Amino acid sequence: MNVFNPEMKEFSESGFEAKKFSPDIEKKLLKALDKGKETFPDLIQCPNRQCGNPLKIEMRQESILLYCTNCGWERMLKRAQQL
């Protein structure tokens, strides 16, 4: 297997894109919060194009804080209000 093989390059690039913060990842995180999980097993990369470092995830009672220690990107996800 050659690292310059276009099929291999496409496979590795799609793997990196899947780990970037996205609306799908956001839904998975909120489901984990609803289930009461204290950790999230997946590694999520910073969505900032120049950065790409792994995000820190803090699971809280009613929210999740995602932040990058490298570039300062930050996002707070809150549980949907249930009536």
Phi, psi and omega in degrees: 000127183257135180291343178269000178295126183300326180292320179293320179297317179297318179298314182290323178293320179293329176294320178292320180295326181291338183266355177286151179298130183210172176300327178293317178296321179300317179297319179296319179296317180292326175295319178297322178295317180296327179279354178081020179289145181264346179224164176233119190287338185280148174271125181244131181268151177300134180285350178294121185301324182281348186255276180078009178290159176295140179276148171272139182237123175246111177276122179245180183301307184242007183205171176230131177253123175248133179208155179252125180283347182273307186253349178092002178300142183209145179211134177251123176256128181247146177295141178295140179291127179255128181264000000 
